[in-house]
């Protein structure tokens, strides 16, 4: 390149720097960000430069000569102002070596939590300059202020975490931060629109009111994340009410029509003596009787283990539990329920007027099996519950055919076992040894993230940690309402409260878990680090144990 061309280039650069300094209110780096590099990529492409030059009225500059034939598509900050570009690079390297990255530097420079338990999450210019110089960065106060101006593009006087992330030396993290800077205006616009919409909605203006949302705004407003979340919550609440109503109506139908759930199973749902009901057969039953509730929704409630088949214990778990204990006892004592009738008749003492050899009244039947060694397990009304469940026709007698029907069933272990606290303590010890925390163990238990653990998932977890004790007893210690599933509240109350508090915090502060993830992920990497999560919780005043939450979510 000739000396004349070099002279022209130096003149062009001087003009550009002067124009950017004026645009930045006396700060070259702020002018650079505002006019040429709003995303913080520290470079400007050819078309972007031409638009900025036109705006700055730099019409006499030869952009093609400035960019050069060897690099026609972009110009970096180093190429425009080598001295300032080298200074910015030096600051980025010092930041990486001293703190590890921009987020770590921000966490160190950020003011402490206020008395109210929240942090503003912002750093003023004075705090930034004093903090950087106090940590040993070798520069004048004026130059450090210029770095602040580079970060504070909109002249707000303070920095957020997102403002510093593009300084990251890691190319992948930096690219994510730049991408987030590109979409930041859209996110802020969406939050503003959603807030405005919710404010107008709360005032409940009539449709014709001048402040009411207009119909042509609906396509854009309906797509806003916070508006979508509100609709999702409303839909979830309606579904919850509908689920409860459907289940109550179904139980009322069974009790009024058959007397109890087991009798309904034998006479209505599975009259062929089977112990499994397909979804198609269940829906056919509901339609045949023209029952007035949501059949498909009801199926999702009853099929607790999501195996596609409905079992008797899912329809009536408490009554099935009484039957299961009798089934288990007869198998251990006689080899099966159908083989127990003869021994029962041998010890039975029916009244003289009773002539049948294939049936007994409730009291006589209970006296006979108690004589043979059956016990109620210390449960109140166990005998009455057993007889009501076993009596197919509800006529007050137990027949040989009832025991033969019971023999065709294979009751799950949890259904006939008694609560065993010692077994649960042994299992809990193994779980803590393997997973360290109850919440981490829950994440491995609840494999389908349904917030309910099935018996099959529980058995798999026990096998995984080598637990050889009473699995059914440990299960029953947790499943005290004999629902057939274990909730997180039953698993570990403190962990459930911690997670519920964290979920409530995310919904309240961000609108949803998804929106919270997007906001907390400051470098747009697709992952939330512990420091990012801790800072977000600290800034917004959540006082729960962030470390436990992070460890358990990072399964």
C-alpha positions in Angstrom: 0.0 0.0 0.0 1.4 3.4 -1.0 2.2 6.2 1.5 -0.7 8.2 0.1 -3.1 5.4 0.8 -1.7 4.9 4.3 -2.1 8.7 4.9 -5.7 8.5 3.8 -6.4 5.6 6.1 -5.0 7.4 9.1 -7.1 10.4 8.3 -10.2 8.2 7.9 -9.6 6.5 11.2 -9.1 9.8 13.0 -12.3 11.2 11.6 -14.2 8.1 12.6 -12.8 8.1 16.1 -13.7 11.8 16.5 -17.2 11.2 15.2 -17.7 8.2 17.5 -16.4 10.1 20.5 -18.9 12.9 19.9 -21.7 10.3 19.4 -20.7 8.7 22.7 -20.9 11.9 24.7 -17.1 12.2 24.9 -16.4 8.4 25.1 -15.0 6.7 22.0 -15.8 3.2 23.2 -19.4 4.1 24.0 -19.8 5.7 20.6 -18.3 2.5 19.0 -21.0 0.3 20.8 -23.9 2.7 20.0 -23.1 3.3 16.4 -21.3 0.2 15.1 -21.2 -2.6 17.6 -24.5 -2.8 19.7 -24.1 -6.6 20.2 -20.5 -6.3 21.7 -18.8 -8.5 19.0 -16.0 -5.9 18.9 -16.2 -5.8 15.1 -18.5 -4.2 12.5 -19.3 -5.6 9.0 -19.1 -3.6 5.8 -22.8 -2.9 5.5 -23.1 -2.0 9.2 -20.2 0.4 8.9 -21.7 2.1 5.8 -25.0 2.7 7.6 -23.2 4.1 10.6 -21.0 6.3 8.5 -24.1 7.7 6.7 -25.7 8.4 10.1 -22.6 10.1 11.3 -22.3 12.0 8.0 -18.9 10.6 7.2 -19.7 10.7 3.5 -16.2 11.4 2.3 -14.7 8.2 3.7 -13.7 5.4 1.2 -15.1 2.4 3.1 -13.6 -0.1 0.6 -10.1 1.3 1.2 -10.7 1.3 5.0 -11.8 -2.3 5.1 -9.1 -3.5 2.7 -9.1 -6.0 -0.1 -7.9 -8.8 2.2 -10.7 -8.4 4.7 -13.7 -6.9 2.9 -16.4 -8.1 5.3 -15.5 -6.8 8.7 -13.4 -4.3 10.7 -12.4 -5.0 14.3 -11.9 -2.5 17.1 -8.2 -3.2 16.9 -8.1 -2.2 13.3 -9.9 1.0 13.9 -8.0 2.0 17.0 -5.1 -0.3 17.7 -4.2 1.4 21.0 -7.7 1.2 22.5 -8.3 -2.3 21.0 -5.1 -3.6 22.7 -6.3 -2.0 26.0 -9.7 -3.7 25.8 -8.0 -7.0 25.0 -5.7 -6.6 28.0 -8.6 -5.9 30.3 -10.4 -9.1 29.1 -7.2 -11.1 29.7 -6.7 -9.6 33.2 -10.4 -10.3 34.0 -10.1 -14.0 32.9 -6.8 -14.6 34.8 -8.0 -12.8 37.9 -11.6 -13.9 38.2 -12.2 -16.7 35.7 -14.7 -14.9 33.5 -17.1 -11.9 33.3 -19.8 -13.4 35.5 -17.3 -14.2 38.3 -15.9 -10.6 38.0 -19.4 -9.2 38.2 -20.2 -11.3 41.3 -17.1 -9.9 43.1 -17.7 -6.3 42.2 -21.5 -6.4 42.8 -22.6 -4.6 46.0 -23.7 -6.8 49.0 -27.2 -7.8 49.7 -29.4 -5.1 51.2 -31.3 -5.3 54.5 -34.4 -6.4 52.6 -32.7 -9.6 51.5 -32.4 -8.5 47.8 -29.6 -7.3 45.6 -30.2 -4.8 42.9 -27.9 -6.8 40.6 -26.3 -3.6 39.3 -22.9 -2.0 39.5 -22.5 1.8 39.2 -19.6 3.4 37.5 -18.0 4.4 40.7 -18.3 0.9 42.1 -16.9 -0.6 38.9 -13.9 1.8 38.6 -13.0 1.4 42.3 -13.5 -2.3 42.2 -11.3 -2.9 39.2 -8.5 -0.6 40.4 -8.8 -2.1 43.9 -8.3 -5.6 42.4 -5.0 -4.6 40.9 -5.8 -3.7 37.3 -2.9 -1.5 36.0 -4.6 1.5 34.4 -5.7 5.0 35.1 -9.1 5.9 36.4 -9.9 7.5 33.0 -9.2 4.4 31.1 -11.1 2.1 33.4 -14.0 4.6 33.1 -13.7 4.1 29.3 -14.2 0.3 29.8 -17.3 1.1 31.8 -18.6 3.2 28.9 -17.9 0.3 26.5 -20.2 -1.8 28.7 -22.8 0.8 29.6 -23.9 1.4 26.0 -27.2 3.1 26.8 -25.7 5.5 29.4 -27.8 4.2 32.2 -25.1 4.7 34.7 -25.0 1.1 35.9 -24.2 -2.4 34.6 -26.2 -5.6 34.6 -24.7 -9.0 34.4 -25.7 -9.3 30.7 -23.7 -6.1 29.9 -20.4 -7.7 30.7 -20.8 -11.2 29.3 -19.5 -10.3 25.8 -16.0 -9.8 27.3 -15.6 -13.5 27.8 -12.4 -15.0 26.3 -14.1 -18.4 25.7 -15.3 -18.2 22.1 -18.4 -20.4 22.7 -19.5 -18.5 25.8 -18.8 -15.2 24.1 -20.9 -16.1 21.0 -23.8 -17.1 23.3 -23.5 -13.7 25.1 -23.5 -11.8 21.8 -26.5 -13.8 20.6 -28.4 -12.9 23.8 -27.5 -9.2 23.3 -29.1 -9.4 19.9 -32.4 -10.7 21.3 -32.3 -8.7 24.4 -34.4 -5.8 23.0 -37.1 -8.3 21.9 -37.2 -9.9 25.3 -37.5 -6.5 27.1 -40.2 -5.5 24.6 -42.1 -8.7 25.3 -41.9 -8.1 29.1 -43.1 -4.6 28.7 -46.0 -5.6 26.5 -47.0 -8.4 28.8 -46.9 -6.1 31.8 -49.0 -3.5 30.0 -51.5 -6.2 28.9 -51.8 -7.6 32.5 -52.3 -4.1 33.9 -55.1 -3.3 31.4 -56.6 -6.7 32.0 -56.7 -6.2 35.7 -58.7 -3.1 35.3 -61.3 -5.0 33.3 -62.2 -2.4 30.8 -65.2 -3.1 28.6 -64.5 -4.0 25.0 -65.4 -0.6 23.7 -63.3 1.4 26.2 -60.6 3.5 24.7 -57.9 1.8 26.9 -59.2 -1.8 26.3 -56.9 -4.1 24.3 -57.9 -4.1 20.6 -58.8 -7.2 18.7 -56.0 -6.8 16.2 -53.5 -6.8 19.0 -54.5 -10.4 20.0 -52.2 -12.3 17.6 -49.1 -10.6 19.0 -50.2 -10.4 22.6 -51.2 -14.1 22.7 -47.7 -15.1 21.8 -46.1 -13.2 24.6 -44.4 -15.7 27.1 -46.0 -14.2 30.2 -49.5 -14.2 28.6 -49.0 -17.7 27.4 -48.0 -18.7 30.9 -51.1 -17.1 32.4 -53.3 -19.1 29.9 -51.4 -22.2 30.8 -51.9 -21.7 34.5 -55.6 -21.1 33.9 -55.9 -24.2 31.8 -54.0 -26.2 34.5 -56.4 -25.0 37.2 -59.4 -25.8 35.1 -58.0 -29.3 34.4 -57.3 -29.8 38.1 -60.9 -29.0 38.9 -62.1 -31.2 36.1 -59.9 -34.1 37.2 -61.3 -33.9 40.7 -64.9 -33.7 39.6 -64.4 -36.7 37.2 -62.8 -38.8 39.9 -65.5 -38.0 42.5 -68.3 -38.7 40.0 -66.7 -42.0 39.1 -66.3 -43.1 42.7 -69.8 -42.0 43.5 -71.1 -44.1 40.5 -69.2 -47.2 41.7 -70.4 -46.9 45.3 -74.0 -46.2 44.4 -74.2 -48.9 41.7 -72.1 -51.7 43.3 -71.4 -50.8 46.9 -67.6 -50.6 46.7 -64.7 -50.5 44.3 -63.8 -54.2 44.4 -67.3 -55.3 43.8 -67.6 -52.8 40.9 -64.4 -54.4 39.5 -65.8 -57.9 39.6 -69.3 -57.2 38.4 -68.9 -54.2 36.1 -65.4 -53.3 35.0 -63.9 -56.8 34.7 -66.8 -59.3 35.1 -64.8 -62.1 33.4 -62.6 -62.7 36.5 -59.6 -60.9 35.1 -57.4 -58.5 37.0 -56.3 -56.2 34.2 -58.4 -53.7 32.2 -57.3 -52.1 29.0 -57.9 -48.5 28.2 -60.3 -49.4 25.3 -62.3 -51.7 27.6 -62.5 -49.0 30.3 -63.7 -46.4 27.8 -66.2 -48.8 26.4 -67.6 -49.4 29.9 -68.0 -45.6 30.5 -69.7 -45.0 27.1 -72.0 -48.0 27.6 -73.4 -46.5 30.8 -73.3 -42.9 29.3 -71.4 -41.6 32.3 -71.2 -37.8 32.4 -67.5 -37.1 32.9 -64.3 -36.9 30.9 -63.4 -40.6 30.4 -59.9 -39.9 29.0 -59.0 -37.6 31.8 -60.3 -40.1 34.3 -58.1 -42.8 32.8 -55.0 -40.6 33.3 -56.0 -40.3 37.0 -56.6 -44.0 37.6 -53.6 -45.4 35.6 -51.1 -44.2 38.2 -48.2 -46.2 36.9 -48.8 -45.3 33.3 -48.5 -48.8 32.1 -51.6 -48.7 29.8 -53.5 -51.2 32.0 -55.9 -50.6 34.9 -55.6 -52.9 37.9 -58.0 -53.5 40.7 -55.7 -51.9 43.3 -55.7 -48.7 41.2 -59.5 -48.5 41.3 -59.9 -49.3 45.0 -56.5 -49.4 46.7 -57.7 -49.5 50.3 -60.1 -52.4 49.8 -57.5 -54.2 47.6 -55.0 -53.9 50.4 -57.3 -56.0 52.7 -57.7 -58.6 50.0 -54.0 -58.7 49.4 -53.2 -59.5 53.0 -55.7 -62.4 52.9 -54.3 -63.5 49.5 -50.7 -63.5 50.9 -51.7 -65.3 54.1 -53.5 -68.1 52.3 -50.6 -68.6 49.9 -48.1 -68.9 52.8 -50.4 -71.1 54.9 -52.3 -73.3 52.4 -50.6 -72.8 49.0 -53.4 -70.6 47.7 -56.8 -69.1 48.4 -58.7 -71.9 46.6 -57.0 -74.4 48.9 -58.0 -72.6 52.1 -61.7 -73.3 51.9 -61.6 -76.9 53.3 -59.5 -75.9 56.4 -61.8 -72.9 56.9 -64.9 -75.2 56.8 -63.3 -77.6 59.3 -62.9 -75.0 62.0 -66.0 -72.9 61.1 -68.8 -72.8 63.6 -71.9 -71.7 61.7 -75.3 -71.7 63.4 -77.3 -75.1 63.3 -79.7 -73.6 60.8 -76.9 -73.0 58.3 -76.9 -75.8 55.7 -74.5 -74.5 53.0 -71.0 -76.0 52.6 -69.9 -73.4 50.0 -70.6 -70.2 51.9 -70.4 -68.6 55.3 -71.6 -65.4 57.0 -69.2 -62.6 57.7 -68.7 -63.3 61.4 -68.4 -67.0 60.9 -65.8 -66.6 58.2 -63.8 -64.1 60.2 -63.8 -66.4 63.3 -62.6 -69.3 61.2 -59.7 -67.6 59.5 -58.6 -66.1 62.8 -58.6 -69.5 64.4 -56.4 -70.6 61.5 -53.9 -67.8 62.2 -55.0 -64.8 60.1 -54.6 -61.5 61.9 -55.9 -58.0 61.1 -52.4 -56.6 61.5 -53.6 -54.2 64.1 -55.8 -52.3 61.6 -59.2 -51.1 62.8 -62.1 -52.5 60.8 -59.8 -54.7 58.8 -62.2 -57.7 59.0 -65.2 -55.7 57.9 -63.3 -54.2 55.0 -62.1 -57.6 54.0 -65.6 -59.1 54.0 -67.1 -56.2 52.1 -64.4 -56.5 49.4 -64.7 -60.2 49.1 -68.5 -60.4 49.0 -69.3 -60.2 45.3 -73.1 -59.9 45.6 -73.3 -57.8 48.8 -75.6 -60.3 50.5 -73.6 -60.7 53.7 -71.8 -64.0 52.9 -68.4 -65.2 51.7 -68.5 -68.1 49.3 -65.9 -70.6 48.1 -66.2 -69.0 44.6 -64.9 -65.7 46.1 -61.7 -67.4 47.3 -61.3 -69.1 44.0 -61.6 -65.8 42.2 -59.0 -64.3 44.6 -56.6 -67.1 43.8 -56.3 -65.8 40.2 -54.8 -62.5 41.4 -51.1 -61.7 41.9 -51.0 -59.0 44.5 -48.0 -56.6 44.4 -45.7 -56.8 47.4 -46.5 -53.3 48.7 -50.2 -54.0 48.9 -50.0 -56.8 51.5 -47.0 -55.7 53.5 -47.3 -53.7 56.7 -45.5 -50.4 57.3 -41.9 -51.0 58.3 -40.0 -48.0 59.6 -36.8 -49.9 60.1 -36.8 -51.0 56.5 -37.2 -47.4 55.3 -34.4 -46.3 57.6 -32.1 -48.9 56.1 -33.1 -47.9 52.5 -32.7 -44.2 53.3 -29.2 -44.8 54.6 -28.3 -46.5 51.3 -29.8 -43.8 49.3 -28.0 -41.0 51.2 -24.8 -43.0 50.8 -25.3 -43.2 47.0 -27.0 -39.9 46.2 -26.0 -37.7 49.2 -29.4 -35.9 49.3 -33.0 -37.0 49.5 -33.9 -34.7 46.5 -31.2 -36.2 44.4 -32.5 -39.7 45.2 -36.0 -38.5 44.3 -34.7 -37.4 40.9 -33.4 -41.0 40.3 -36.7 -42.5 41.6 -39.1 -40.3 39.6 -37.7 -41.3 36.2 -40.6 -40.0 34.1 -40.7 -36.6 36.0 -44.3 -37.1 36.8 -43.8 -36.0 40.5 -45.2 -39.3 41.5 -43.2 -42.5 42.0 -44.7 -45.9 41.0 -44.0 -49.2 42.6 -42.0 -50.4 39.6 -39.8 -47.3 39.9 -39.3 -47.9 43.6 -38.3 -51.5 43.1 -35.8 -50.4 40.4 -34.3 -47.8 42.8 -34.0 -50.4 45.6 -32.2 -52.8 43.3 -29.9 -50.0 42.2 -28.6 -49.4 45.7 -28.6 -53.0 46.7 -31.4 -52.9 49.2 -32.4 -56.4 50.2 -34.8 -55.6 53.1 -38.6 -55.4 53.0 -39.3 -53.2 50.0 -43.0 -53.5 50.5 -42.7 -52.4 54.2 -40.5 -49.5 53.2 -43.0 -48.5 50.6 -46.0 -48.7 53.0 -44.1 -46.6 55.5 -44.1 -43.8 52.9 -47.4 -44.5 51.2 -49.6 -44.2 54.3 -52.7 -43.3 52.4 -52.4 -46.5 50.3 -52.7 -44.5 47.1 -50.4 -46.7 45.1 -48.0 -43.9 44.4 -45.5 -41.9 46.5 -45.4 -38.1 46.2 -42.4 -35.9 47.0 -44.1 -34.7 50.1 -44.3 -38.3 51.3 -40.7 -39.0 50.2 -39.1 -36.0 52.0 -41.1 -33.1 53.3 -38.2 -30.7 53.7 -37.1 -31.3 50.1 -40.6 -30.9 48.8 -41.0 -27.6 50.6 -37.6 -26.4 49.2 -38.5 -27.3 45.7 -42.0 -25.8 46.0 -40.5 -22.6 47.3 -38.0 -22.5 44.4 -40.7 -23.1 41.8 -42.9 -20.4 43.4 -39.9 -18.0 43.3 -39.2 -18.6 39.6 -42.9 -18.2 38.7 -43.2 -15.0 40.7 -40.0 -13.3 39.6 -39.7 -14.6 35.9 -43.1 -15.8 34.9 -42.2 -19.5 34.4 -39.3 -21.9 34.8 -38.5 -21.6 31.1 -38.4 -17.8 31.1 -36.3 -18.0 34.3 -33.8 -20.3 32.6 -33.5 -17.8 29.6 -32.9 -14.9 31.9 -30.5 -16.6 34.3 -28.4 -18.0 31.4 -26.5 -14.8 30.9 -24.1 -16.1 28.3 -26.9 -17.9 26.3 -24.9 -21.1 26.4 -27.9 -23.3 26.9 -26.7 -24.2 30.4 -27.1 -22.4 33.8 -24.0 -22.5 36.0 -24.0 -22.6 39.7 -22.7 -19.0 39.9 -25.4 -17.8 37.5 -28.2 -19.5 39.6 -26.7 -18.3 42.9 -26.5 -14.7 41.7 -30.1 -14.7 40.4 -31.4 -16.1 43.7 -29.3 -13.6 45.7 -30.3 -10.7 43.5 -34.0 -11.4 43.7 -34.1 -12.4 47.4 -34.7 -16.2 47.4 -33.1 -17.4 50.7 -33.4 -21.2 50.1 -30.4 -23.5 49.7 -29.2 -22.8 46.2 -26.5 -25.4 46.3 -28.9 -28.3 47.0 -31.2 -27.1 44.3 -28.4 -26.9 41.7 -26.9 -30.3 42.7 -30.3 -32.0 42.5 -31.3 -30.4 39.2 -27.9 -31.2 37.7 -28.6 -34.9 37.8 
